[in-house]
């Protein structure tokens, strides 16, 4: 899983929730994105360290909200690679 794609997906999801006045939690993000809790938590920690997210309040900062809002409506790459079809060995 690409951490940059996960970060963009989290910013997008949090911006949508913030626009709608909803609060997202770690649990709701895990359920919504179907990603391991550990991966989401570590990415949220990185976003907090970069000043894009207040992880204690689960609210985007101005810069995080601006980036997340710009991503709304954009189609982001899949979080996981599509499974490859098994090929029969001859």
GROMACS elastic network, one bead per residue, 0.5 to 0.9 nm:
[ bonds ]
;  ai    aj funct       b0    kb
    1     4     6  0.88944   500
    1     5     6  0.80138   500
    1     6     6  0.77084   500
    1    39     6  0.89747   500
    1    79     6  0.60399   500
    1    80     6  0.56723   500
    1    81     6  0.78002   500
    2     5     6  0.54347   500
    2     6     6  0.63905   500
    2     7     6  0.87575   500
    2    79     6  0.69152   500
    2    80     6  0.79864   500
    3     7     6  0.60400   500
    3     8     6  0.86144   500
    3    39     6  0.81929   500
    3    43     6  0.69673   500
    3    79     6  0.88069   500
    4     7     6  0.50225   500
    4     8     6  0.62356   500
    4     9     6  0.85611   500
    4    43     6  0.87096   500
    5     8     6  0.51263   500
    5     9     6  0.60951   500
    5    10     6  0.85542   500
    5    76     6  0.73688   500
    5    77     6  0.68300   500
    5    78     6  0.78642   500
    5    79     6  0.65014   500
    6    10     6  0.60586   500
    6    11     6  0.85615   500
    6    39     6  0.85108   500
    6    40     6  0.77455   500
    6    43     6  0.73608   500
    6    79     6  0.64398   500
    7    10     6  0.50928   500
    7    11     6  0.61579   500
    7    12     6  0.85603   500
    7    40     6  0.84784   500
    7    43     6  0.61588   500
    7    44     6  0.76535   500
    7    46     6  0.86814   500
    7    47     6  0.74317   500
    8    11     6  0.51101   500
    8    12     6  0.61268   500
    8    13     6  0.86234   500
    8    67     6  0.84125   500
    8    68     6  0.72648   500
    8    71     6  0.76014   500
    8    76     6  0.78427   500
    9    12     6  0.50757   500
    9    13     6  0.61284   500
    9    14     6  0.85353   500
    9    33     6  0.85298   500
    9    68     6  0.83576   500
    9    71     6  0.83596   500
    9    76     6  0.71176   500
    9    77     6  0.89414   500
    9    79     6  0.83520   500
   10    13     6  0.50874   500
   10    14     6  0.59620   500
   10    15     6  0.83686   500
   10    29     6  0.79883   500
   10    33     6  0.86604   500
   10    40     6  0.81819   500
   10    43     6  0.84437   500
   10    44     6  0.80348   500
   10    68     6  0.80924   500
   11    14     6  0.51976   500
   11    15     6  0.59756   500
   11    16     6  0.85869   500
   11    47     6  0.87905   500
   11    52     6  0.85640   500
   11    53     6  0.86925   500
   11    60     6  0.78719   500
   11    64     6  0.67221   500
   11    65     6  0.73632   500
   11    67     6  0.71293   500
   11    69     6  0.80723   500
   11    71     6  0.78921   500
   12    15     6  0.51836   500
   12    16     6  0.62840   500
   12    17     6  0.87062   500
   12    65     6  0.85137   500
   12    67     6  0.78990   500
   12    69     6  0.65611   500
   12    70     6  0.81005   500
   12    71     6  0.56213   500
   12    72     6  0.57852   500
   12    73     6  0.88349   500
   12    74     6  0.89409   500
   13    16     6  0.52393   500
   13    17     6  0.62607   500
   13    18     6  0.86001   500
   13    24     6  0.86649   500
   13    29     6  0.81913   500
   13    68     6  0.75807   500
   13    72     6  0.82154   500
   14    17     6  0.50408   500
   14    18     6  0.59631   500
   14    19     6  0.85050   500
   14    22     6  0.89242   500
   14    23     6  0.82250   500
   14    24     6  0.68686   500
   14    29     6  0.88703   500
   14    58     6  0.82531   500
   14    59     6  0.74975   500
   14    60     6  0.70724   500
   14    65     6  0.80641   500
   14    68     6  0.72127   500
   15    18     6  0.50208   500
   15    19     6  0.60640   500
   15    20     6  0.85650   500
   15    59     6  0.86699   500
   15    60     6  0.71872   500
   15    64     6  0.80840   500
   15    65     6  0.56923   500
   15    66     6  0.83006   500
   15    67     6  0.84851   500
   15    68     6  0.51046   500
   15    69     6  0.56756   500
   15    71     6  0.86891   500
   15    72     6  0.76951   500
   16    19     6  0.51859   500
   16    20     6  0.62910   500
   16    21     6  0.86461   500
   16    22     6  0.85142   500
   16    68     6  0.78855   500
   16    69     6  0.73739   500
   16    72     6  0.71445   500
   17    20     6  0.51102   500
   17    21     6  0.60915   500
   17    23     6  0.63655   500
   17    24     6  0.67634   500
   18    22     6  0.57269   500
   18    23     6  0.67628   500
   18    24     6  0.83633   500
   18    59     6  0.72454   500
   18    60     6  0.78156   500
   18    65     6  0.83515   500
   19    22     6  0.76382   500
   19    69     6  0.87412   500
   20    23     6  0.88904   500
   23    57     6  0.87432   500
   23    58     6  0.71754   500
   23    59     6  0.77630   500
   24    27     6  0.80566   500
   24    28     6  0.60193   500
   24    29     6  0.66828   500
   24    58     6  0.67222   500
   24    59     6  0.84305   500
   25    28     6  0.52354   500
   25    29     6  0.62448   500
   25    30     6  0.85822   500
   25    58     6  0.69179   500
   26    29     6  0.52280   500
   26    30     6  0.61671   500
   26    31     6  0.87219   500
   26    37     6  0.73327   500
   26    40     6  0.75115   500
   26    41     6  0.72998   500
   26    58     6  0.87119   500
   27    30     6  0.51078   500
   27    31     6  0.62746   500
   27    32     6  0.85785   500
   27    37     6  0.77693   500
   28    31     6  0.51296   500
   28    32     6  0.59519   500
   28    33     6  0.84527   500
   29    32     6  0.50359   500
   29    33     6  0.58347   500
   29    34     6  0.78415   500
   29    35     6  0.81039   500
   29    37     6  0.85233   500
   29    40     6  0.77474   500
   30    33     6  0.55263   500
   30    34     6  0.54182   500
   30    35     6  0.54764   500
   30    36     6  0.64968   500
   30    37     6  0.58846   500
   30    40     6  0.71918   500
   31    34     6  0.52855   500
   31    35     6  0.75620   500
   32    35     6  0.82697   500
   33    36     6  0.88633   500
   33    79     6  0.86474   500
   34    37     6  0.89345   500
   35    38     6  0.84378   500
   35    39     6  0.69226   500
   35    40     6  0.68908   500
   35    79     6  0.83974   500
   36    39     6  0.54063   500
   36    40     6  0.65250   500
   36    41     6  0.86900   500
   37    40     6  0.52429   500
   37    41     6  0.59954   500
   37    42     6  0.85611   500
   38    41     6  0.51354   500
   38    42     6  0.61203   500
   38    43     6  0.85694   500
   39    42     6  0.52991   500
   39    43     6  0.61744   500
   39    44     6  0.85697   500
   40    43     6  0.51570   500
   40    44     6  0.60402   500
   40    45     6  0.85445   500
   41    44     6  0.51128   500
   41    45     6  0.61915   500
   41    46     6  0.87582   500
   42    45     6  0.50330   500
   42    46     6  0.63724   500
   42    47     6  0.87732   500
   43    46     6  0.50468   500
   43    47     6  0.62366   500
   43    48     6  0.85494   500
   44    47     6  0.50228   500
   44    48     6  0.60645   500
   44    49     6  0.85560   500
   44    53     6  0.74725   500
   44    55     6  0.68873   500
   45    48     6  0.50068   500
   45    49     6  0.61655   500
   45    50     6  0.86528   500
   45    53     6  0.85402   500
   45    55     6  0.72232   500
   46    49     6  0.50027   500
   46    50     6  0.62249   500
   46    51     6  0.87171   500
   46    52     6  0.89021   500
   46    53     6  0.89787   500
   47    50     6  0.50571   500
   47    51     6  0.63402   500
   47    52     6  0.53335   500
   47    53     6  0.56866   500
   47    54     6  0.85068   500
   47    55     6  0.83859   500
   47    64     6  0.82791   500
   48    51     6  0.51370   500
   48    52     6  0.57240   500
   48    54     6  0.58148   500
   48    55     6  0.59367   500
   48    60     6  0.89379   500
   49    52     6  0.76420   500
   49    53     6  0.80243   500
   50    53     6  0.78251   500
   51    54     6  0.74420   500
   51    60     6  0.87551   500
   51    61     6  0.69581   500
   51    63     6  0.77086   500
   51    64     6  0.75682   500
   52    59     6  0.88777   500
   52    60     6  0.58713   500
   52    61     6  0.51639   500
   52    62     6  0.73149   500
   52    63     6  0.57402   500
   52    65     6  0.75275   500
   52    67     6  0.87913   500
   53    56     6  0.87531   500
   53    57     6  0.85717   500
   53    58     6  0.67881   500
   53    59     6  0.58783   500
   53    61     6  0.52825   500
   53    62     6  0.87282   500
   53    63     6  0.86149   500
   53    64     6  0.62111   500
   53    65     6  0.84728   500
   54    57     6  0.56499   500
   54    58     6  0.55743   500
   54    59     6  0.53619   500
   54    60     6  0.60369   500
   54    61     6  0.65650   500
   55    59     6  0.68187   500
   55    60     6  0.82822   500
   56    59     6  0.80377   500
   57    60     6  0.87076   500
   59    64     6  0.89362   500
   59    65     6  0.86139   500
   60    63     6  0.76818   500
   60    64     6  0.51794   500
   60    65     6  0.52951   500
   60    66     6  0.89002   500
   60    68     6  0.85180   500
   61    64     6  0.50792   500
   61    65     6  0.58744   500
   61    66     6  0.84247   500
   62    65     6  0.50932   500
   62    66     6  0.60779   500
   62    67     6  0.86832   500
   63    66     6  0.50844   500
   63    67     6  0.62929   500
   63    68     6  0.85188   500
   64    67     6  0.52448   500
   64    68     6  0.59570   500
   64    69     6  0.83659   500
   65    69     6  0.57895   500
   65    70     6  0.83883   500
   66    69     6  0.51796   500
   66    70     6  0.62032   500
   66    71     6  0.87714   500
   67    70     6  0.51297   500
   67    71     6  0.64487   500
   68    71     6  0.51166   500
   68    72     6  0.65378   500
   69    72     6  0.52079   500
   69    73     6  0.87127   500
   70    73     6  0.80912   500
   70    74     6  0.80029   500
   71    74     6  0.52468   500
   71    75     6  0.81206   500
   71    76     6  0.82099   500
   72    75     6  0.84113   500
   75    78     6  0.89467   500
   76    79     6  0.85068   500
   77    80     6  0.85825   500
   78    81     6  0.66171   500
   78    82     6  0.81516   500
   80    83     6  0.86743   500
   81    84     6  0.85746   500
   83    86     6  0.88785   500
   84    87     6  0.88220   500
